[in-house]
Amino acid sequence: MGSNNEQVKDLVIVGGGPAGLAAAIYAQRSLLDAVTLEQEAFGGQTILTSEIDNYPGLPHADGYTLSEAMRSQAADLGAEVRMEQVTGVSHDEKSGLFTLDTPDGELVARSVILAGGATPRRAGFDGEERFASHGVSYCATCDGMFYRGKRVYVVGGGNSAAEEALFLTRFANEVILIVRKDHLRAQAAVAQELENNEKITVRYLTSIVSLGGDELPNSITFRNNETGETTTETYDEGSFGVFVFVGRVPASELVRDLVEVDPVGYVVTDERMATRTPGLFAAGDVRKTPLRQIVTAAADGAIAANSAAAYLGRPVEG
Protein backbone atom coordinates (compact mmCIF):
# COMPACT_ATOMS: atom_id res chain seq x y z
CA MET A 1 0.00 0.00 0.00
CA GLY A 2 1.56 3.30 -1.10
CA SER A 3 1.23 6.31 1.16
CA ASN A 4 2.25 9.96 1.17
CA ASN A 5 2.66 9.63 4.94
CA GLU A 6 4.21 6.46 6.40
CA GLN A 7 2.58 7.07 9.78
CA VAL A 8 -1.02 6.07 10.32
CA LYS A 9 -2.91 9.20 11.31
CA ASP A 10 -5.25 9.24 14.27
CA LEU A 11 -7.67 11.38 12.30
CA VAL A 12 -8.11 12.84 8.83
CA ILE A 13 -10.58 15.71 8.49
CA VAL A 14 -11.91 16.07 4.95
CA GLY A 15 -12.94 19.68 4.38
CA GLY A 16 -11.64 22.99 5.67
CA GLY A 17 -14.80 24.99 6.24
CA PRO A 18 -16.06 26.02 9.70
CA ALA A 19 -16.86 22.39 10.61
CA GLY A 20 -13.49 21.09 9.49
CA LEU A 21 -11.49 23.89 11.10
CA ALA A 22 -13.39 23.60 14.39
CA ALA A 23 -12.70 19.87 14.29
CA ALA A 24 -9.01 20.59 13.70
CA ILE A 25 -8.91 22.86 16.77
CA TYR A 26 -10.60 20.31 19.01
CA ALA A 27 -8.52 17.44 17.63
CA GLN A 28 -5.40 19.37 18.52
CA ARG A 29 -6.72 19.97 22.05
CA SER A 30 -7.21 16.20 22.37
CA LEU A 31 -3.61 15.64 21.26
CA LEU A 32 -4.63 13.70 18.15
CA ASP A 33 -2.23 13.22 15.28
CA ALA A 34 -4.60 14.76 12.75
CA VAL A 35 -4.54 16.47 9.38
CA THR A 36 -7.20 18.65 7.76
CA LEU A 37 -7.42 18.53 3.97
CA GLU A 38 -9.20 21.16 1.86
CA GLN A 39 -9.36 21.00 -1.93
CA GLU A 40 -10.42 24.56 -2.79
CA ALA A 41 -10.24 27.27 -0.12
CA PHE A 42 -10.19 27.18 3.67
CA GLY A 43 -13.47 28.51 4.95
CA GLY A 44 -15.54 26.79 2.28
CA GLN A 45 -18.71 28.67 1.34
CA THR A 46 -18.12 31.06 4.24
CA ILE A 47 -15.47 33.00 2.33
CA LEU A 48 -18.11 33.95 -0.26
CA THR A 49 -20.27 35.75 2.33
CA SER A 50 -19.85 39.51 2.32
CA GLU A 51 -21.37 40.17 5.75
CA ILE A 52 -22.13 37.86 8.66
CA ASP A 53 -24.43 39.16 11.38
CA ASN A 54 -25.39 35.96 13.19
CA TYR A 55 -22.07 34.56 14.39
CA PRO A 56 -21.93 35.25 18.14
CA GLY A 57 -19.32 37.79 19.19
CA LEU A 58 -18.44 38.92 15.67
CA PRO A 59 -21.17 41.21 14.37
CA HIS A 60 -20.73 42.52 10.81
CA ALA A 61 -17.81 40.18 10.08
CA ASP A 62 -17.05 39.28 6.49
CA GLY A 63 -16.69 35.66 5.49
CA TYR A 64 -13.06 35.83 4.40
CA THR A 65 -11.90 37.43 7.65
CA LEU A 66 -13.79 34.91 9.77
CA SER A 67 -12.51 31.98 7.70
CA GLU A 68 -8.91 33.17 7.89
CA ALA A 69 -9.23 33.65 11.66
CA MET A 70 -10.44 30.06 12.01
CA ARG A 71 -7.64 28.68 9.82
CA SER A 72 -5.03 30.78 11.60
CA GLN A 73 -6.25 29.71 15.03
CA ALA A 74 -6.06 26.04 14.08
CA ALA A 75 -2.57 26.46 12.62
CA ASP A 76 -1.34 28.49 15.61
CA LEU A 77 -2.43 25.67 17.91
CA GLY A 78 -0.26 23.30 15.89
CA ALA A 79 -2.93 21.68 13.73
CA GLU A 80 -1.76 20.38 10.36
CA VAL A 81 -3.90 21.95 7.64
CA ARG A 82 -3.10 21.67 3.97
CA MET A 83 -4.53 21.99 0.49
CA GLU A 84 -5.16 18.51 -0.89
CA GLN A 85 -8.05 16.78 -2.62
CA VAL A 86 -9.48 13.50 -1.37
CA THR A 87 -10.80 11.41 -4.25
CA GLY A 88 -11.84 8.26 -2.41
CA VAL A 89 -12.40 6.80 1.06
CA SER A 90 -12.43 3.08 1.90
CA HIS A 91 -12.66 1.17 5.17
CA ASP A 92 -11.12 -2.13 6.20
CA GLU A 93 -13.52 -3.76 8.67
CA LYS A 94 -10.88 -6.18 9.94
CA SER A 95 -8.26 -3.57 10.87
CA GLY A 96 -10.69 -0.69 11.33
CA LEU A 97 -8.43 1.55 9.27
CA PHE A 98 -9.50 4.02 6.60
CA THR A 99 -7.62 4.62 3.38
CA LEU A 100 -8.02 8.00 1.70
CA ASP A 101 -6.96 8.42 -1.91
CA THR A 102 -5.35 11.70 -2.97
CA PRO A 103 -3.49 12.80 -6.12
CA ASP A 104 -0.24 12.41 -4.14
CA GLY A 105 -0.94 8.90 -2.91
CA GLU A 106 -2.79 7.36 0.02
CA LEU A 107 -3.38 8.42 3.59
CA VAL A 108 -4.23 5.84 6.27
CA ALA A 109 -6.16 6.85 9.36
CA ARG A 110 -7.84 5.35 12.39
CA SER A 111 -10.78 7.76 12.10
CA VAL A 112 -12.23 10.24 9.60
CA ILE A 113 -14.44 13.29 9.83
CA LEU A 114 -16.26 14.19 6.63
CA ALA A 115 -16.78 17.97 6.60
CA GLY A 116 -16.90 18.68 2.88
CA GLY A 117 -20.06 20.78 2.97
CA ALA A 118 -22.34 21.10 -0.03
CA THR A 119 -22.16 22.63 -3.52
CA PRO A 120 -24.75 24.63 -5.48
CA ARG A 121 -27.46 22.62 -7.20
CA ARG A 122 -27.99 23.23 -10.93
CA ALA A 123 -31.37 24.49 -12.13
CA GLY A 124 -31.22 22.28 -15.22
CA PHE A 125 -32.07 24.70 -18.05
CA ASP A 126 -30.45 24.44 -21.47
CA GLY A 127 -27.30 26.53 -21.65
CA GLU A 128 -26.70 26.52 -17.89
CA GLU A 129 -23.40 24.62 -18.07
CA ARG A 130 -22.33 26.37 -21.29
CA PHE A 131 -22.64 29.84 -19.77
CA ALA A 132 -21.46 28.95 -16.25
CA SER A 133 -19.16 31.78 -15.11
CA HIS A 134 -20.02 33.60 -18.35
CA GLY A 135 -23.54 34.77 -17.66
CA VAL A 136 -24.65 32.14 -15.14
CA SER A 137 -23.48 32.37 -11.53
CA TYR A 138 -24.07 30.64 -8.21
CA CYS A 139 -22.55 33.32 -5.99
CA ALA A 140 -23.92 36.85 -5.80
CA THR A 141 -21.08 37.98 -3.54
CA CYS A 142 -18.49 36.75 -6.03
CA ASP A 143 -20.05 37.98 -9.27
CA GLY A 144 -22.59 40.66 -8.42
CA MET A 145 -20.17 43.48 -9.22
CA PHE A 146 -19.99 42.33 -12.85
CA TYR A 147 -23.65 43.24 -13.31
CA ARG A 148 -23.52 46.81 -12.16
CA GLY A 149 -26.28 48.73 -13.93
CA LYS A 150 -27.56 45.59 -15.66
CA ARG A 151 -30.55 43.27 -15.34
CA VAL A 152 -30.24 40.02 -13.43
CA TYR A 153 -32.56 37.05 -13.05
CA VAL A 154 -32.45 35.11 -9.80
CA VAL A 155 -33.74 31.53 -9.86
CA GLY A 156 -35.27 30.17 -6.66
CA GLY A 157 -37.94 30.83 -4.09
CA GLY A 158 -36.27 30.05 -0.78
CA ASN A 159 -34.33 32.13 1.73
CA SER A 160 -31.05 31.92 -0.18
CA ALA A 161 -32.58 33.13 -3.44
CA ALA A 162 -34.43 35.96 -1.70
CA GLU A 163 -31.40 37.11 0.26
CA GLU A 164 -29.15 36.98 -2.81
CA ALA A 165 -31.74 38.93 -4.81
CA LEU A 166 -31.68 41.65 -2.16
CA PHE A 167 -27.88 41.67 -2.20
CA LEU A 168 -27.80 42.01 -6.00
CA THR A 169 -29.83 45.24 -5.85
CA ARG A 170 -26.57 46.87 -4.73
CA PHE A 171 -25.28 46.42 -8.27
CA ALA A 172 -28.04 45.63 -10.77
CA ASN A 173 -30.63 48.19 -11.84
CA GLU A 174 -33.29 45.47 -12.03
CA VAL A 175 -33.59 42.12 -10.26
CA ILE A 176 -36.21 39.61 -11.40
CA LEU A 177 -36.87 36.64 -9.13
CA ILE A 178 -37.96 33.53 -11.04
CA VAL A 179 -40.12 31.28 -8.84
CA ARG A 180 -41.44 28.00 -10.26
CA LYS A 181 -44.29 27.76 -7.75
CA ASP A 182 -47.06 30.23 -6.93
CA HIS A 183 -45.47 31.29 -3.66
CA LEU A 184 -42.16 31.98 -1.96
CA ARG A 185 -40.64 29.58 0.54
CA ALA A 186 -38.57 32.36 2.09
CA GLN A 187 -39.21 33.49 5.64
CA ALA A 188 -41.90 36.15 6.02
CA ALA A 189 -39.46 38.89 7.02
CA VAL A 190 -37.27 38.26 3.97
CA ALA A 191 -40.29 38.09 1.66
CA GLN A 192 -41.46 41.43 3.02
CA GLU A 193 -38.09 42.98 2.18
CA LEU A 194 -38.46 41.73 -1.39
CA GLU A 195 -41.87 43.31 -1.73
CA ASN A 196 -40.61 46.62 -0.37
CA ASN A 197 -37.62 46.81 -2.71
CA GLU A 198 -38.39 48.84 -5.84
CA LYS A 199 -35.65 47.12 -7.86
CA ILE A 200 -37.13 43.63 -7.39
CA THR A 201 -40.01 42.01 -9.24
CA VAL A 202 -41.18 38.41 -8.78
CA ARG A 203 -42.42 36.14 -11.56
CA TYR A 204 -44.34 33.24 -10.07
CA LEU A 205 -45.14 29.94 -11.82
CA THR A 206 -42.18 30.54 -14.12
CA SER A 207 -39.11 28.52 -15.09
CA ILE A 208 -36.15 29.26 -17.34
CA VAL A 209 -36.10 26.91 -20.33
CA SER A 210 -32.89 28.01 -22.02
CA LEU A 211 -30.25 30.65 -22.58
CA GLY A 212 -28.97 31.53 -26.05
CA GLY A 213 -25.96 33.46 -27.31
CA ASP A 214 -22.33 33.17 -28.34
CA GLU A 215 -19.64 34.19 -25.84
CA LEU A 216 -22.25 35.57 -23.45
CA PRO A 217 -26.01 35.04 -23.32
CA ASN A 218 -28.22 37.37 -25.37
CA SER A 219 -31.59 35.62 -25.03
CA ILE A 220 -33.55 33.89 -22.34
CA THR A 221 -36.61 31.68 -22.78
CA PHE A 222 -39.20 31.18 -20.05
CA ARG A 223 -42.03 28.71 -19.52
CA ASN A 224 -45.28 29.52 -17.76
CA ASN A 225 -45.63 26.52 -15.46
CA GLU A 226 -49.39 26.88 -15.38
CA THR A 227 -50.15 27.17 -19.10
CA GLY A 228 -46.99 25.65 -20.62
CA GLU A 229 -46.56 28.71 -22.84
CA THR A 230 -43.00 29.78 -23.62
CA THR A 231 -41.71 33.29 -24.28
CA THR A 232 -38.26 34.55 -25.28
CA GLU A 233 -36.65 37.84 -24.33
CA THR A 234 -33.68 39.13 -26.33
CA TYR A 235 -31.05 41.63 -25.19
CA ASP A 236 -27.61 42.90 -26.11
CA GLU A 237 -24.99 40.27 -25.42
CA GLY A 238 -23.72 40.45 -21.87
CA SER A 239 -26.37 42.92 -20.70
CA PHE A 240 -27.95 40.49 -18.25
CA GLY A 241 -27.05 37.58 -16.02
CA VAL A 242 -28.68 34.62 -14.28
CA PHE A 243 -28.02 33.70 -10.66
CA VAL A 244 -29.14 30.23 -9.54
CA PHE A 245 -30.06 29.47 -5.91
CA VAL A 246 -32.10 26.27 -5.88
CA GLY A 247 -30.45 24.39 -3.06
CA ARG A 248 -27.21 22.56 -2.50
CA VAL A 249 -25.83 19.10 -3.16
CA PRO A 250 -24.04 17.53 -0.16
CA ALA A 251 -20.50 16.32 -0.79
CA SER A 252 -21.26 12.81 0.44
CA GLU A 253 -20.23 10.78 -2.64
CA LEU A 254 -16.87 9.93 -1.09
CA VAL A 255 -18.52 7.86 1.64
CA ARG A 256 -21.82 6.74 0.10
CA ASP A 257 -20.92 3.07 0.66
CA LEU A 258 -20.03 3.66 4.30
CA VAL A 259 -22.92 5.77 5.57
CA GLU A 260 -26.67 6.13 5.51
CA VAL A 261 -27.95 9.12 3.54
CA ASP A 262 -31.35 10.77 3.31
CA PRO A 263 -33.20 11.11 -0.04
CA VAL A 264 -31.29 14.30 -0.86
CA GLY A 265 -27.91 12.78 -0.05
CA TYR A 266 -27.18 14.30 3.34
CA VAL A 267 -25.29 11.98 5.71
CA VAL A 268 -27.32 10.64 8.61
CA THR A 269 -25.52 10.80 11.97
CA ASP A 270 -26.38 10.44 15.62
CA GLU A 271 -25.99 13.30 18.11
CA ARG A 272 -22.26 12.49 18.38
CA MET A 273 -21.85 13.00 14.61
CA ALA A 274 -21.17 9.26 14.22
CA THR A 275 -22.23 7.40 11.07
CA ARG A 276 -23.01 3.71 10.77
CA THR A 277 -19.31 2.96 10.14
CA PRO A 278 -17.27 2.95 13.39
CA GLY A 279 -14.68 5.72 13.33
CA LEU A 280 -16.37 7.69 10.54
CA PHE A 281 -18.03 10.95 11.53
CA ALA A 282 -19.74 13.74 9.57
CA ALA A 283 -20.05 17.41 10.46
CA GLY A 284 -21.47 20.60 9.02
CA ASP A 285 -23.51 21.09 5.87
CA VAL A 286 -22.84 17.57 4.58
CA ARG A 287 -24.93 15.96 7.30
CA LYS A 288 -28.67 15.86 7.88
CA THR A 289 -29.49 18.70 10.24
CA PRO A 290 -32.40 21.11 10.79
CA LEU A 291 -30.17 24.20 10.50
CA ARG A 292 -27.13 24.91 8.33
CA GLN A 293 -25.27 27.94 9.62
CA ILE A 294 -21.64 28.77 10.37
CA VAL A 295 -22.23 28.48 14.09
CA THR A 296 -23.91 25.06 13.82
CA ALA A 297 -21.19 23.79 11.48
CA ALA A 298 -18.51 24.82 13.97
CA ALA A 299 -20.43 23.11 16.77
CA ASP A 300 -20.72 19.95 14.66
CA GLY A 301 -16.98 19.99 14.07
CA ALA A 302 -16.21 20.31 17.78
CA ILE A 303 -18.55 17.42 18.63
CA ALA A 304 -17.16 15.25 15.82
CA ALA A 305 -13.55 15.76 16.94
CA ASN A 306 -14.49 15.06 20.56
CA SER A 307 -16.29 11.90 19.43
CA ALA A 308 -13.30 10.81 17.35
CA ALA A 309 -11.03 11.30 20.36
CA ALA A 310 -13.38 9.21 22.51
CA TYR A 311 -13.49 6.52 19.82
CA LEU A 312 -9.68 6.41 19.86
CA GLY A 313 -9.56 6.36 23.66
CA ARG A 314 -7.94 9.79 23.93
CA PRO A 315 -8.65 12.73 26.28
CA VAL A 316 -11.79 14.67 25.43
CA GLU A 317 -13.23 18.06 26.30
CA GLY A 318 -15.74 17.83 29.07
N, C-alpha and C positions, 0 to 999 in steps of 0.2 A: 504494500500500500504506500503510494507516494504521498508526501506531505510537505507543505511549505512551513511547517513548524513541527519539529521532531517531538516536542512535548505535547502530551494530551492536555488540552485546556479543561479547566473546571467548567467553564461556561463560555459559550459564544452567543453574543447578542446580535441578531440580524435586524439592522435598521437603526438609524441614528437620529430619529425624531425625538420629541419630548419623552416618549415611553422608553426608547432605547437609551437615551442619555441619562434619564433618571435611574434606569436599571444599572447602568454602568457605575453611577455614583454609589448606589447601595451595594452593588457587588464588591466594589472596592472597600467599602466599610466592613464587609463581611470577610475580607481578606481572601477573596476568590481570585484565582488566576484566570482572568476573563479578558476577552477582546470584543470590541463593538465594531461591526462592519457596516458601512454605509456606501451605497453605490452611486448616489447622486450628489446630495448636499446635506450636511449635518443640519438638523432642524426640520427636515422633511417639508411638509406643506406649510409649516409655521413661518418659514422664511418668506413666503409669498404674501403674508398678511401685513398690510400697511399700518394698521393700528389695532392694538389689543387692549380692551377695556375691562375684561373679565378675568384676568389672571391676578389672584390676590397679591397685594403688595406692590404691584407694578402697573399702576394706571397709565394709560396712554403710551404703553410700550409699543415699539414696532417689532415685527416678527423676526427680522434679521438680528437685531440687538439681543432679544431674548434667547434666540437659538444659539448665538455665539457665546452668551453668558453661560448657558447650560453646557455647551461643549468645553468651554474653557474651565469651568468648575470641575468637570469630570477629569480632564487632563491634569489639572493642578493637583488633584487628589491622587494622581498616579495611574488613573485608568488608561488602558491601551485602547485608543480609538483610531481607526484608519479607514481610508477609502478603499473599498474592495467589494466586488459583486459576488453574491452567493447564487449559484445557478442550480444547486440541487442539495437536498437533505435526505439522508437515509439513516436507518436505525437498526442496529444489531441487537436483537432481543436477548441473545445469549450473553453478550458482554455488557449490554446496556449502553454501549457507546454510540455516539452520533458521528457521521461523516458528512462534512459539508464541502461541496465542490465549489471551487473558485477558478478563475482564469489562471491563477498562479499555482494551482495544485489542490491538495486536500487539507482540510483542517479536521482534527478529531477532538471531540469534546464529550464530557460526561453529562452535560446538560445544555439546553438551547432555549433561548427566549426569542420568539418570533415577534418583531416589533416593526414590521415593514410598512404599516399603514395601509392606505388605499389610494388608488389613482382615479382620475376623472373618467366617468362613464361616457361613451360616445352616444350621440343622439340617433345616429343611423341614417341620416339623409345622404343622398347622392352628392358627391363632391366634398363631403366632410373630411375625409382623409387627404384628398388631393390638395385642399386649401388649408390644411392644418398649419398653423404658424404663418400663413399668408392670406389672412382673411377670416380664419376660424381660430378661436382661442378658447382656452379653458381656465384662464387666470386674468381677471380684471386688473389686479394689482400689477401684474407683469406687463400687460399689453395695452391697458387703457389709454396711456399717453399717446399711443400711435393713432388714436381716433379723435384727437382734439378737433372740435368743430365739425365732426362727421356724424352720420347716423349709425347706430348700432342696434342689432337685434339680440335679445337675451332669451335663450331657450330654457324653460323650466318654470315651475310654479311653487317651489318650496322656499324655505328660508334662504338657502344659499343663492338661488337665482334672484330673489327679491333684494337681498343685501348687495349683491354684485351690481344689480341694475341701479340701485341708489348710488353706489360708488362711482359708476360710469358716468353719472350726470356731472361729475367734476370735469370731464373732458368732452364728452359728446354733446352735440346740440339737440339731439333727439334720441331717446332710448325707448325701444318698442319691446315689450315683454311678450313672448310667444308661449301661450299656455294651452296644452292639448285638451285639458278638461274645461268645464264651465265654471271653475272656481280655483282660487289659490289655496295651496296647502301651507302657506307661510303663516306665522303667528300673527294675531290680530294687530299688534302694535306695528309690525313691519309692513303689513298690508295697508295700514292707515297712512304710513309714510309714503308709500307708493302713490296712493290716491291724491295725496296733498302735493306731490311734486309735479310741477308744470311741465317738466321735460319728459315725463314718463307716460306712455299710453300702454294699455294692456289689450292684447287680442286673444280672446278666449276661443276655445274649440278650434284651435289652429295648430298645424304642424308644418314644419319646413320639409318640402319634398326634395329640393335640389338647389345647388348653387351652380352657376355657369360663369364662364370667363376664361381668360388665358393665364397670365401670370397671377392676377388677382381677380376675385369675383366681380362681375358686373351685372349679374342678374340673380334673382332669388325667387323661387316658386313655392307657393303655399298651398295647402289643402285645408278646406273647411271640413272639419271632422264630423260635422253634423250632416252636411249635404253631399260631401265628396267632391265638391267643385274645386278646381285648381285655378290659381291666378298667378301671373308672373309680373314682377316689378323689375325694371331695368334702370341702371344708374351708370355714371361714369366709373370706369375701372378704379378700384381702390377707394371709392368714396363711402363705403360702408363696411361693417364687419359683423361677424356673428360670434357671440359668446355662449358657450354651452355649459349649463349647470343642471344636469339631470341625475345627480347621484354619483357615487363612487364605487369602484370595484376593489374589494379587499385583496391585498397581496398574499393570498393564502395558497397559491398553486404549489409553492415549494414543499408544503407539508400535507397536501390533500390526502395522501395515503396514510398519514399518521394521526390525523385528527378527525373530529366530527365537525361538519360545517352546517350552517343553516341554509335555506333555499337560495339566499343571495350569495353565499360563499364566505360569510364571516365565521371565524373559528369559535367554536363553543368551548368555554372553559368553566371551571368552578370558581368560587370566590377567591381562591388562591392563585388564579390565573393558570391552573394546571389543565392540560388536555388529557385525552384518553391514553396517550403514550407517556409512561413514566419518564420524568426528566425533561419533557418538552412543555414549555409554557408559552403563552401568547399574551401580548399587552398592547393597549392602545387601539387605534382605529381598525386594526385587522381583526379584532375579536368582537363577538356579539355583545353589545352593551347598549343600555337605553340612552346614553349620552356620549357624544364624541366631541370633546373639548380638550384644549391643551392641559388644563388642570387635571382632568380625569385620565388622560394618557400618562401624565407624569405619575399619578397615583398608581395606575396599573403597573408601570415599570418598577416602582418601588416594591410593590407587593410581589411581582414576579421574581425579582432578584432575591427578596427575602425567602420566597418559597424555594427557589433554586438552592440557596444556601442551606435551608433546612433539609432538602432532599439529599444534599451532599454531606450532611452531618456537620456543617460548619456553624460558627456563631451567627446569630441573627439579631436584627433590631427588635427591641421589645419594650 
